[in-house]
Amino acid sequence: MEEIVLALSQKYPGLMTFFVVLGILRTVFKPLMSILQAVVKETPTLADDHALAKFMSSRAYLGLVWFVDYVSSVKLPRPAPKEDAKP
């Protein structure tokens, strides 16, 4: 198996780069967002909760979520749906 991987990586270096980047994305993004959400949830102030909610509902974050999911199948947390105010 090792010989096959080495031969493919020598013949198609771009493919090996893609798989390395895929592994890095899987290793970094999912735990990073989980830790960030846990830290924000445990802090006593609500300012960081609002800042994280604002960031997670921004176009930049939603674009990043779509891109990371499309490219590497890493499911980043999506913002919670807003509840409608009931009279």
Secondary structure as the mmCIF struct_conf table of DSSP 4:
data_model
#
loop_
_struct_conf.conf_type_id
_struct_conf.id
_struct_conf.beg_label_comp_id
_struct_conf.beg_label_asym_id
_struct_conf.beg_label_seq_id
_struct_conf.end_label_comp_id
_struct_conf.end_label_asym_id
_struct_conf.end_label_seq_id
HELX_RH_AL_P HELX_RH_AL_P1 GLU A 2 LYS A 11
HELX_RH_AL_P HELX_RH_AL_P2 PRO A 13 GLU A 42
BEND BEND1 THR A 43 PRO A 44
BEND BEND2 LEU A 46 LEU A 46
HELX_RH_AL_P HELX_RH_AL_P3 ALA A 47 MET A 56
TURN_TY1_P TURN_TY1_P1 SER A 57 SER A 57
BEND BEND3 SER A 58 SER A 58
HELX_RH_AL_P HELX_RH_AL_P4 ARG A 59 SER A 72
HELX_LH_PP_P HELX_LH_PP_P1 LEU A 76 LYS A 86
#
